[in-house]
Amino acid sequence: MSLYLIIQTEQITDEAMYQKYTSRARPIIESYGGEYLASTTDIIAVSKNWRPERAVIIRFPDRKAYEDCFASNEYHGIIHLRSKAIIGKAIAVEGL
């Protein structure tokens, strides 16, 4: 069963750091089977009090691929870039 990672970014606090993170994260995520389904700033607000700046949806083939990706040494080597660059939240859900 696929696993979908849904990321919402409330604020990018350091654009240069964010670009550095995304350019390094994408190949790592893709090497674990992650497929970017959406990455956009064109967001339709459904809730009036929730307006993320950016949304990203990534599909992994299964939970193991997702867990292996984010537990990897490669990803741990760049996580500090993300934490310095954005304020946001993420959830992972299993689905079809």
Secondary structure, DSSP 4 states (H G I P E B T S, - for coil): -EEEEEEEEEEES-HHHHHHHHHHHHHHHHHTT-EEEEEES----SSTT---SEEEEEEESSHHHHHHHHHSHHHHTTHHHHHHHEEEEEEEEEE-
